[in-house]
Amino acid sequence: MYDDAPGCDGSPGASRPCDYVYDPAQGDPHNGIDPGTAFEDLPEDWICPVCGEPKSEFKKEA
Ligand SMILES: [Zn+2]
């Protein structure tokens, strides 16, 4: 796996946590992100394709 793959922390108040993890190898086709795009290179307005959490709220796995 990727050391730099950040996970979504879920939306505040959500009934269940979001377990989405951005995978640079796959990109995010749902948001038009090409495979091979590093998390750092995502647009600032990119959001979680599952729950809509903003990029700034993503956390890197310890
Ligand atoms: Zn999410």
N, CA, C, O and the ligand as a Tripos MOL2 file, in Angstrom:
@<TRIPOS>MOLECULE
protein
  249   247    63     0     0
PROTEIN
NO_CHARGES

@<TRIPOS>ATOM
      1 N           0.8340   -1.2150    0.0000 N.3       1 MET1
      2 CA          0.0000    0.0000    0.0000 C.3       1 MET1
      3 C           0.8600    1.2530    0.0000 C.2       1 MET1
      4 O           2.0870    1.1940    0.0770 O.2       1 MET1
      5 N           0.2010    2.3510   -0.0860 N.am      2 TYR2
      6 CA          0.8930    3.6350   -0.1440 C.3       2 TYR2
      7 C           0.9830    4.2580    1.2480 C.2       2 TYR2
      8 O          -0.0030    4.3200    1.9820 O.2       2 TYR2
      9 N           2.1670    4.7100    1.5880 N.am      3 ASP3
     10 CA          2.3220    5.3640    2.8770 C.3       3 ASP3
     11 C           1.5770    6.6920    2.9180 C.2       3 ASP3
     12 O           1.1980    7.1790    3.9830 O.2       3 ASP3
     13 N           1.3760    7.2650    1.7360 N.am      4 ASP4
     14 CA          0.7880    8.5980    1.6950 C.3       4 ASP4
     15 C          -0.6970    8.5780    1.3330 C.2       4 ASP4
     16 O          -1.2470    9.5880    0.8940 O.2       4 ASP4
     17 N          -1.3400    7.4280    1.5180 N.am      5 ALA5
     18 CA         -2.7650    7.3520    1.1960 C.3       5 ALA5
     19 C          -3.5900    7.8230    2.3850 C.2       5 ALA5
     20 O          -3.6900    7.1100    3.3830 O.2       5 ALA5
     21 N          -4.1700    8.9860    2.2990 N.am      6 PRO6
     22 CA         -4.9490    9.5130    3.4170 C.3       6 PRO6
     23 C          -6.3580    8.9300    3.4370 C.2       6 PRO6
     24 O          -6.9480    8.6530    2.3930 O.2       6 PRO6
     25 N          -6.8750    8.7530    4.6290 N.am      7 GLY7
     26 CA         -8.2120    8.2250    4.7740 C.3       7 GLY7
     27 C          -9.2060    9.3080    5.1370 C.2       7 GLY7
     28 O          -8.8700   10.3010    5.7820 O.2       7 GLY7
     29 N         -10.4320    9.0940    4.7070 N.am      8 CYS8
     30 CA        -11.4970   10.0270    5.0490 C.3       8 CYS8
     31 C         -11.9040    9.8260    6.5040 C.2       8 CYS8
     32 O         -11.9910    8.6960    6.9850 O.2       8 CYS8
     33 N         -12.1470   10.9070    7.1790 N.am      9 ASP9
     34 CA        -12.5170   10.8390    8.5840 C.3       9 ASP9
     35 C         -14.0350   10.8680    8.7680 C.2       9 ASP9
     36 O         -14.5340   10.8100    9.8920 O.2       9 ASP9
     37 N         -14.7470   10.9580    7.6760 N.am     10 GLY10
     38 CA        -16.2040   10.9630    7.7430 C.3      10 GLY10
     39 C         -16.7630   12.3370    8.0560 C.2      10 GLY10
     40 O         -16.0610   13.2100    8.5640 O.2      10 GLY10
     41 N         -18.0120   12.5100    7.7500 N.am     11 SER11
     42 CA        -18.6620   13.7850    8.0050 C.3      11 SER11
     43 C         -19.0950   13.8980    9.4580 C.2      11 SER11
     44 O         -19.5920   12.9290   10.0310 O.2      11 SER11
     45 N         -18.9140   15.0580   10.0550 N.am     12 PRO12
     46 CA        -19.3960   15.2620   11.4230 C.3      12 PRO12
     47 C         -20.9040   15.0200   11.4980 C.2      12 PRO12
     48 O         -21.6730   15.5430   10.6910 O.2      12 PRO12
     49 N         -21.2990   14.2350   12.4600 N.am     13 GLY13
     50 CA        -22.7150   13.9740   12.6220 C.3      13 GLY13
     51 C         -23.2490   12.8690   11.7340 C.2      13 GLY13
     52 O         -24.4440   12.5730   11.7620 O.2      13 GLY13
     53 N         -22.3730   12.2510   10.9420 N.am     14 ALA14
     54 CA        -22.8300   11.1730   10.0790 C.3      14 ALA14
     55 C         -23.2440    9.9680   10.9140 C.2      14 ALA14
     56 O         -22.6860    9.7160   11.9820 O.2      14 ALA14
     57 N         -24.2100    9.2420   10.4220 N.am     15 SER15
     58 CA        -24.7120    8.1070   11.1820 C.3      15 SER15
     59 C         -23.6950    6.9700   11.2140 C.2      15 SER15
     60 O         -23.6820    6.1540   12.1350 O.2      15 SER15
     61 N         -22.8580    6.9340   10.2060 N.am     16 ARG16
     62 CA        -21.8140    5.9070   10.2130 C.3      16 ARG16
     63 C         -20.5500    6.4840    9.6010 C.2      16 ARG16
     64 O         -20.6220    7.3550    8.7350 O.2      16 ARG16
     65 N         -19.3830    6.0030   10.0460 N.am     17 PRO17
     66 CA        -18.1300    6.5520    9.5370 C.3      17 PRO17
     67 C         -17.9030    6.1820    8.0770 C.2      17 PRO17
     68 O         -18.3630    5.1450    7.5990 O.2      17 PRO17
     69 N         -17.1890    7.0510    7.3880 N.am     18 CYS18
     70 CA        -16.8160    6.8000    6.0050 C.3      18 CYS18
     71 C         -15.4260    6.1790    6.0220 C.2      18 CYS18
     72 O         -14.5090    6.7050    6.6520 O.2      18 CYS18
     73 N         -15.2780    5.0630    5.3300 N.am     19 ASP19
     74 CA        -13.9860    4.3820    5.3630 C.3      19 ASP19
     75 C         -13.2090    4.5390    4.0610 C.2      19 ASP19
     76 O         -12.2920    3.7700    3.7720 O.2      19 ASP19
     77 N         -13.5910    5.5490    3.2800 N.am     20 TYR20
     78 CA        -12.9080    5.7640    2.0040 C.3      20 TYR20
     79 C         -11.4510    6.1640    2.2250 C.2      20 TYR20
     80 O         -11.1400    6.9940    3.0790 O.2      20 TYR20
     81 N         -10.5690    5.5550    1.4370 N.am     21 VAL21
     82 CA         -9.1580    5.9260    1.4470 C.3      21 VAL21
     83 C          -8.7530    6.2450    0.0160 C.2      21 VAL21
     84 O          -8.9720    5.4440   -0.8930 O.2      21 VAL21
     85 N          -8.1640    7.4110   -0.1780 N.am     22 TYR22
     86 CA         -7.7470    7.7870   -1.5190 C.3      22 TYR22
     87 C          -6.5660    6.9360   -1.9640 C.2      22 TYR22
     88 O          -5.5580    6.8510   -1.2620 O.2      22 TYR22
     89 N          -6.6900    6.3070   -3.1280 N.am     23 ASP23
     90 CA         -5.6240    5.4740   -3.6800 C.3      23 ASP23
     91 C          -5.0420    6.1560   -4.9140 C.2      23 ASP23
     92 O          -5.6930    6.2120   -5.9570 O.2      23 ASP23
     93 N          -3.8220    6.6720   -4.8010 N.am     24 PRO24
     94 CA         -3.2090    7.3910   -5.9270 C.3      24 PRO24
     95 C          -3.1200    6.5390   -7.1860 C.2      24 PRO24
     96 O          -3.1420    7.0750   -8.2940 O.2      24 PRO24
     97 N          -3.0190    5.2180   -7.0330 N.am     25 ALA25
     98 CA         -2.9100    4.3370   -8.2010 C.3      25 ALA25
     99 C          -4.2140    4.2880   -8.9930 C.2      25 ALA25
    100 O          -4.2100    4.0320  -10.1970 O.2      25 ALA25
    101 N          -5.3110    4.5320   -8.3170 N.am     26 GLN26
    102 CA         -6.6130    4.4760   -8.9780 C.3      26 GLN26
    103 C          -7.1680    5.8520   -9.2980 C.2      26 GLN26
    104 O          -8.0320    5.9940  -10.1630 O.2      26 GLN26
    105 N          -6.6740    6.8630   -8.6020 N.am     27 GLY27
    106 CA         -7.2580    8.1800   -8.7650 C.3      27 GLY27
    107 C          -8.6940    8.1790   -8.2630 C.2      27 GLY27
    108 O          -9.0630    7.3790   -7.4030 O.2      27 GLY27
    109 N          -9.4860    9.0700   -8.8030 N.am     28 ASP28
    110 CA        -10.8860    9.1450   -8.4110 C.3      28 ASP28
    111 C         -11.7360    9.4380   -9.6400 C.2      28 ASP28
    112 O         -12.0740   10.5900   -9.9100 O.2      28 ASP28
    113 N         -12.0790    8.3840  -10.3850 N.am     29 PRO29
    114 CA        -12.8520    8.5590  -11.6240 C.3      29 PRO29
    115 C         -14.1710    9.2990  -11.4020 C.2      29 PRO29
    116 O         -14.6580    9.9990  -12.2900 O.2      29 PRO29
    117 N         -14.7390    9.1360  -10.2120 N.am     30 HIS30
    118 CA        -16.0120    9.7830   -9.8970 C.3      30 HIS30
    119 C         -15.8860   11.3030   -9.9730 C.2      30 HIS30
    120 O         -16.8350   11.9960  -10.3380 O.2      30 HIS30
    121 N         -14.7060   11.8100   -9.6250 N.am     31 ASN31
    122 CA        -14.4830   13.2540   -9.6480 C.3      31 ASN31
    123 C         -13.5520   13.6880  -10.7800 C.2      31 ASN31
    124 O         -13.0720   14.8210  -10.8070 O.2      31 ASN31
    125 N         -13.3070   12.7630  -11.7160 N.am     32 GLY32
    126 CA        -12.4850   13.1110  -12.8690 C.3      32 GLY32
    127 C         -11.0000   13.1850  -12.5740 C.2      32 GLY32
    128 O         -10.2560   13.8690  -13.2770 O.2      32 GLY32
    129 N         -10.5610   12.4780  -11.5280 N.am     33 ILE33
    130 CA         -9.1440   12.4600  -11.1780 C.3      33 ILE33
    131 C          -8.4800   11.2560  -11.8460 C.2      33 ILE33
    132 O          -8.9110   10.1190  -11.6570 O.2      33 ILE33
    133 N          -7.4360   11.5120  -12.6220 N.am     34 ASP34
    134 CA         -6.7710   10.4430  -13.3480 C.3      34 ASP34
    135 C          -5.9770    9.5340  -12.4220 C.2      34 ASP34
    136 O          -5.4470    9.9890  -11.4090 O.2      34 ASP34
    137 N          -5.8920    8.2340  -12.7680 N.am     35 PRO35
    138 CA         -5.0200    7.3220  -12.0170 C.3      35 PRO35
    139 C          -3.5850    7.8370  -12.0040 C.2      35 PRO35
    140 O          -3.1010    8.3670  -13.0030 O.2      35 PRO35
    141 N          -2.9090    7.6790  -10.8680 N.am     36 GLY36
    142 CA         -1.5370    8.1350  -10.7430 C.3      36 GLY36
    143 C          -1.4210    9.5390  -10.1670 C.2      36 GLY36
    144 O          -0.3140   10.0630  -10.0410 O.2      36 GLY36
    145 N          -2.5470   10.1550   -9.8170 N.am     37 THR37
    146 CA         -2.5350   11.4930   -9.2290 C.3      37 THR37
    147 C          -2.2880   11.3970   -7.7210 C.2      37 THR37
    148 O          -3.0470   10.7570   -6.9930 O.2      37 THR37
    149 N          -1.2200   12.0430   -7.2730 N.am     38 ALA38
    150 CA         -0.9130   12.0310   -5.8420 C.3      38 ALA38
    151 C          -1.9580   12.8370   -5.0780 C.2      38 ALA38
    152 O          -2.5600   13.7680   -5.6130 O.2      38 ALA38
    153 N          -2.1580   12.4600   -3.8210 N.am     39 PHE39
    154 CA         -3.1420   13.1750   -3.0110 C.3      39 PHE39
    155 C          -2.8250   14.6620   -2.9510 C.2      39 PHE39
    156 O          -3.7190   15.5070   -2.9980 O.2      39 PHE39
    157 N          -1.5350   14.9650   -2.8460 N.am     40 GLU40
    158 CA         -1.1110   16.3630   -2.7640 C.3      40 GLU40
    159 C          -1.4500   17.1590   -4.0200 C.2      40 GLU40
    160 O          -1.5510   18.3850   -3.9880 O.2      40 GLU40
    161 N          -1.6250   16.4310   -5.1340 N.am     41 ASP41
    162 CA         -1.9010   17.0960   -6.4060 C.3      41 ASP41
    163 C          -3.3870   17.2330   -6.7050 C.2      41 ASP41
    164 O          -3.7690   17.7820   -7.7380 O.2      41 ASP41
    165 N          -4.2150   16.7400   -5.8130 N.am     42 LEU42
    166 CA         -5.6510   16.9040   -6.0180 C.3      42 LEU42
    167 C          -6.0110   18.3770   -5.8830 C.2      42 LEU42
    168 O          -5.3880   19.1070   -5.1120 O.2      42 LEU42
    169 N          -7.0200   18.8110   -6.6340 N.am     43 PRO43
    170 CA         -7.4570   20.2070   -6.4910 C.3      43 PRO43
    171 C          -7.9480   20.4880   -5.0780 C.2      43 PRO43
    172 O          -8.4670   19.6050   -4.3950 O.2      43 PRO43
    173 N          -7.7730   21.7280   -4.6570 N.am     44 GLU44
    174 CA         -8.1550   22.0960   -3.2900 C.3      44 GLU44
    175 C          -9.6450   21.9140   -3.0350 C.2      44 GLU44
    176 O         -10.0800   21.7800   -1.8910 O.2      44 GLU44
    177 N         -10.4160   21.9130   -4.1070 N.am     45 ASP45
    178 CA        -11.8650   21.7600   -3.9200 C.3      45 ASP45
    179 C         -12.3270   20.3140   -4.1040 C.2      45 ASP45
    180 O         -13.5220   20.0260   -4.1710 O.2      45 ASP45
    181 N         -11.3570   19.4260   -4.1820 N.am     46 TRP46
    182 CA        -11.7110   18.0010   -4.2680 C.3      46 TRP46
    183 C         -12.3730   17.5510   -2.9630 C.2      46 TRP46
    184 O         -11.9710   17.9570   -1.8730 O.2      46 TRP46
    185 N         -13.3740   16.7200   -3.0980 N.am     47 ILE47
    186 CA        -14.0660   16.2050   -1.9180 C.3      47 ILE47
    187 C         -14.1730   14.6890   -1.9860 C.2      47 ILE47
    188 O         -14.0430   14.0930   -3.0540 O.2      47 ILE47
    189 N         -14.4070   14.0840   -0.8500 N.am     48 CYS48
    190 CA        -14.5780   12.6360   -0.7770 C.3      48 CYS48
    191 C         -15.7350   12.2100   -1.6860 C.2      48 CYS48
    192 O         -16.8370   12.7460   -1.5750 O.2      48 CYS48
    193 N         -15.4890   11.2470   -2.5870 N.am     49 PRO49
    194 CA        -16.5450   10.8140   -3.5080 C.3      49 PRO49
    195 C         -17.6550   10.0450   -2.8150 C.2      49 PRO49
    196 O         -18.7160    9.8140   -3.3960 O.2      49 PRO49
    197 N         -17.4110    9.6470   -1.5720 N.am     50 VAL50
    198 CA        -18.4060    8.8640   -0.8410 C.3      50 VAL50
    199 C         -19.2990    9.7580    0.0130 C.2      50 VAL50
    200 O         -20.5250    9.6530   -0.0400 O.2      50 VAL50
    201 N         -18.6770   10.6430    0.8060 N.am     51 CYS51
    202 CA        -19.4630   11.4080    1.7730 C.3      51 CYS51
    203 C         -19.3530   12.9210    1.5910 C.2      51 CYS51
    204 O         -20.0990   13.6710    2.2200 O.2      51 CYS51
    205 N         -18.4330   13.3790    0.7390 N.am     52 GLY52
    206 CA        -18.3410   14.8140    0.4930 C.3      52 GLY52
    207 C         -17.4420   15.5540    1.4590 C.2      52 GLY52
    208 O         -17.4280   16.7840    1.4690 O.2      52 GLY52
    209 N         -16.6930   14.8310    2.2680 N.am     53 GLU53
    210 CA        -15.7560   15.4650    3.1910 C.3      53 GLU53
    211 C         -14.6890   16.2220    2.3950 C.2      53 GLU53
    212 O         -14.1560   15.6910    1.4210 O.2      53 GLU53
    213 N         -14.3720   17.4540    2.7990 N.am     54 PRO54
    214 CA        -13.3470   18.2070    2.0770 C.3      54 PRO54
    215 C         -11.9580   17.6100    2.2360 C.2      54 PRO54
    216 O         -11.6480   16.9560    3.2320 O.2      54 PRO54
    217 N         -11.1300   17.8540    1.2260 N.am     55 LYS55
    218 CA         -9.7620   17.3280    1.2250 C.3      55 LYS55
    219 C          -9.0130   17.6900    2.5030 C.2      55 LYS55
    220 O          -8.2350   16.8870    3.0180 O.2      55 LYS55
    221 N          -9.2430   18.8700    3.0030 N.am     56 SER56
    222 CA         -8.5160   19.3660    4.1800 C.3      56 SER56
    223 C          -8.7960   18.5380    5.4260 C.2      56 SER56
    224 O          -8.0390   18.5860    6.3950 O.2      56 SER56
    225 N          -9.9000   17.7700    5.3950 N.am     57 GLU57
    226 CA        -10.2520   16.9780    6.5740 C.3      57 GLU57
    227 C          -9.7190   15.5520    6.5040 C.2      57 GLU57
    228 O          -9.8740   14.7770    7.4480 O.2      57 GLU57
    229 N          -9.0960   15.2140    5.3950 N.am     58 PHE58
    230 CA         -8.5430   13.8700    5.2840 C.3      58 PHE58
    231 C          -7.3330   13.7320    6.1990 C.2      58 PHE58
    232 O          -6.6020   14.6920    6.4440 O.2      58 PHE58
    233 N          -7.1430   12.5200    6.6970 N.am     59 LYS59
    234 CA         -6.0330   12.2760    7.6050 C.3      59 LYS59
    235 C          -5.1660   11.1580    7.0580 C.2      59 LYS59
    236 O          -5.6560   10.1610    6.5270 O.2      59 LYS59
    237 N          -3.8710   11.3500    7.2010 N.am     60 LYS60
    238 CA         -2.9620   10.3150    6.7760 C.3      60 LYS60
    239 C          -2.9340    9.1910    7.8130 C.2      60 LYS60
    240 O          -2.9830    9.4160    9.0230 O.2      60 LYS60
    241 N          -2.8550    7.9900    7.2870 N.am     61 GLU61
    242 CA         -2.8190    6.8270    8.1660 C.3      61 GLU61
    243 C          -1.5500    6.8610    8.9950 C.2      61 GLU61
    244 O          -0.4790    7.1900    8.4850 O.2      61 GLU61
    245 N          -1.6610    6.5300   10.2400 N.am     62 ALA62
    246 CA         -0.4930    6.5370   11.1170 C.3      62 ALA62
    247 C           0.4440    5.3780   10.7600 C.2      62 ALA62
    248 O           1.4890    5.2130   11.3890 O.2      62 ALA62
    249 ZN        -15.7470   10.2170    3.0620 Zn       63 ZN63
@<TRIPOS>BOND
     1     1     2 1
     2     2     3 1
     3     3     4 2
     4     3     5 am
     5     5     6 1
     6     6     7 1
     7     7     8 2
     8     7     9 am
     9     9    10 1
    10    10    11 1
    11    11    12 2
    12    11    13 am
    13    13    14 1
    14    14    15 1
    15    15    16 2
    16    15    17 am
    17    17    18 1
    18    18    19 1
    19    19    20 2
    20    19    21 am
    21    21    22 1
    22    22    23 1
    23    23    24 2
    24    23    25 am
    25    25    26 1
    26    26    27 1
    27    27    28 2
    28    27    29 am
    29    29    30 1
    30    30    31 1
    31    31    32 2
    32    31    33 am
    33    33    34 1
    34    34    35 1
    35    35    36 2
    36    35    37 am
    37    37    38 1
    38    38    39 1
    39    39    40 2
    40    39    41 am
    41    41    42 1
    42    42    43 1
    43    43    44 2
    44    43    45 am
    45    45    46 1
    46    46    47 1
    47    47    48 2
    48    47    49 am
    49    49    50 1
    50    50    51 1
    51    51    52 2
    52    51    53 am
    53    53    54 1
    54    54    55 1
    55    55    56 2
    56    55    57 am
    57    57    58 1
    58    58    59 1
    59    59    60 2
    60    59    61 am
    61    61    62 1
    62    62    63 1
    63    63    64 2
    64    63    65 am
    65    65    66 1
    66    66    67 1
    67    67    68 2
    68    67    69 am
    69    69    70 1
    70    70    71 1
    71    71    72 2
    72    71    73 am
    73    73    74 1
    74    74    75 1
    75    75    76 2
    76    75    77 am
    77    77    78 1
    78    78    79 1
    79    79    80 2
    80    79    81 am
    81    81    82 1
    82    82    83 1
    83    83    84 2
    84    83    85 am
    85    85    86 1
    86    86    87 1
    87    87    88 2
    88    87    89 am
    89    89    90 1
    90    90    91 1
    91    91    92 2
    92    91    93 am
    93    93    94 1
    94    94    95 1
    95    95    96 2
    96    95    97 am
    97    97    98 1
    98    98    99 1
    99    99   100 2
   100    99   101 am
   101   101   102 1
   102   102   103 1
   103   103   104 2
   104   103   105 am
   105   105   106 1
   106   106   107 1
   107   107   108 2
   108   107   109 am
   109   109   110 1
   110   110   111 1
   111   111   112 2
   112   111   113 am
   113   113   114 1
   114   114   115 1
   115   115   116 2
   116   115   117 am
   117   117   118 1
   118   118   119 1
   119   119   120 2
   120   119   121 am
   121   121   122 1
   122   122   123 1
   123   123   124 2
   124   123   125 am
   125   125   126 1
   126   126   127 1
   127   127   128 2
   128   127   129 am
   129   129   130 1
   130   130   131 1
   131   131   132 2
   132   131   133 am
   133   133   134 1
   134   134   135 1
   135   135   136 2
   136   135   137 am
   137   137   138 1
   138   138   139 1
   139   139   140 2
   140   139   141 am
   141   141   142 1
   142   142   143 1
   143   143   144 2
   144   143   145 am
   145   145   146 1
   146   146   147 1
   147   147   148 2
   148   147   149 am
   149   149   150 1
   150   150   151 1
   151   151   152 2
   152   151   153 am
   153   153   154 1
   154   154   155 1
   155   155   156 2
   156   155   157 am
   157   157   158 1
   158   158   159 1
   159   159   160 2
   160   159   161 am
   161   161   162 1
   162   162   163 1
   163   163   164 2
   164   163   165 am
   165   165   166 1
   166   166   167 1
   167   167   168 2
   168   167   169 am
   169   169   170 1
   170   170   171 1
   171   171   172 2
   172   171   173 am
   173   173   174 1
   174   174   175 1
   175   175   176 2
   176   175   177 am
   177   177   178 1
   178   178   179 1
   179   179   180 2
   180   179   181 am
   181   181   182 1
   182   182   183 1
   183   183   184 2
   184   183   185 am
   185   185   186 1
   186   186   187 1
   187   187   188 2
   188   187   189 am
   189   189   190 1
   190   190   191 1
   191   191   192 2
   192   191   193 am
   193   193   194 1
   194   194   195 1
   195   195   196 2
   196   195   197 am
   197   197   198 1
   198   198   199 1
   199   199   200 2
   200   199   201 am
   201   201   202 1
   202   202   203 1
   203   203   204 2
   204   203   205 am
   205   205   206 1
   206   206   207 1
   207   207   208 2
   208   207   209 am
   209   209   210 1
   210   210   211 1
   211   211   212 2
   212   211   213 am
   213   213   214 1
   214   214   215 1
   215   215   216 2
   216   215   217 am
   217   217   218 1
   218   218   219 1
   219   219   220 2
   220   219   221 am
   221   221   222 1
   222   222   223 1
   223   223   224 2
   224   223   225 am
   225   225   226 1
   226   226   227 1
   227   227   228 2
   228   227   229 am
   229   229   230 1
   230   230   231 1
   231   231   232 2
   232   231   233 am
   233   233   234 1
   234   234   235 1
   235   235   236 2
   236   235   237 am
   237   237   238 1
   238   238   239 1
   239   239   240 2
   240   239   241 am
   241   241   242 1
   242   242   243 1
   243   243   244 2
   244   243   245 am
   245   245   246 1
   246   246   247 1
   247   247   248 2
@<TRIPOS>SUBSTRUCTURE
     1 MET1         2 RESIDUE 1 A MET
     2 TYR2         6 RESIDUE 1 A TYR
     3 ASP3        10 RESIDUE 1 A ASP
     4 ASP4        14 RESIDUE 1 A ASP
     5 ALA5        18 RESIDUE 1 A ALA
     6 PRO6        22 RESIDUE 1 A PRO
     7 GLY7        26 RESIDUE 1 A GLY
     8 CYS8        30 RESIDUE 1 A CYS
     9 ASP9        34 RESIDUE 1 A ASP
    10 GLY10       38 RESIDUE 1 A GLY
    11 SER11       42 RESIDUE 1 A SER
    12 PRO12       46 RESIDUE 1 A PRO
    13 GLY13       50 RESIDUE 1 A GLY
    14 ALA14       54 RESIDUE 1 A ALA
    15 SER15       58 RESIDUE 1 A SER
    16 ARG16       62 RESIDUE 1 A ARG
    17 PRO17       66 RESIDUE 1 A PRO
    18 CYS18       70 RESIDUE 1 A CYS
    19 ASP19       74 RESIDUE 1 A ASP
    20 TYR20       78 RESIDUE 1 A TYR
    21 VAL21       82 RESIDUE 1 A VAL
    22 TYR22       86 RESIDUE 1 A TYR
    23 ASP23       90 RESIDUE 1 A ASP
    24 PRO24       94 RESIDUE 1 A PRO
    25 ALA25       98 RESIDUE 1 A ALA
    26 GLN26      102 RESIDUE 1 A GLN
    27 GLY27      106 RESIDUE 1 A GLY
    28 ASP28      110 RESIDUE 1 A ASP
    29 PRO29      114 RESIDUE 1 A PRO
    30 HIS30      118 RESIDUE 1 A HIS
    31 ASN31      122 RESIDUE 1 A ASN
    32 GLY32      126 RESIDUE 1 A GLY
    33 ILE33      130 RESIDUE 1 A ILE
    34 ASP34      134 RESIDUE 1 A ASP
    35 PRO35      138 RESIDUE 1 A PRO
    36 GLY36      142 RESIDUE 1 A GLY
    37 THR37      146 RESIDUE 1 A THR
    38 ALA38      150 RESIDUE 1 A ALA
    39 PHE39      154 RESIDUE 1 A PHE
    40 GLU40      158 RESIDUE 1 A GLU
    41 ASP41      162 RESIDUE 1 A ASP
    42 LEU42      166 RESIDUE 1 A LEU
    43 PRO43      170 RESIDUE 1 A PRO
    44 GLU44      174 RESIDUE 1 A GLU
    45 ASP45      178 RESIDUE 1 A ASP
    46 TRP46      182 RESIDUE 1 A TRP
    47 ILE47      186 RESIDUE 1 A ILE
    48 CYS48      190 RESIDUE 1 A CYS
    49 PRO49      194 RESIDUE 1 A PRO
    50 VAL50      198 RESIDUE 1 A VAL
    51 CYS51      202 RESIDUE 1 A CYS
    52 GLY52      206 RESIDUE 1 A GLY
    53 GLU53      210 RESIDUE 1 A GLU
    54 PRO54      214 RESIDUE 1 A PRO
    55 LYS55      218 RESIDUE 1 A LYS
    56 SER56      222 RESIDUE 1 A SER
    57 GLU57      226 RESIDUE 1 A GLU
    58 PHE58      230 RESIDUE 1 A PHE
    59 LYS59      234 RESIDUE 1 A LYS
    60 LYS60      238 RESIDUE 1 A LYS
    61 GLU61      242 RESIDUE 1 A GLU
    62 ALA62      246 RESIDUE 1 A ALA
    63 ZN63       249 GROUP 0 **** ****
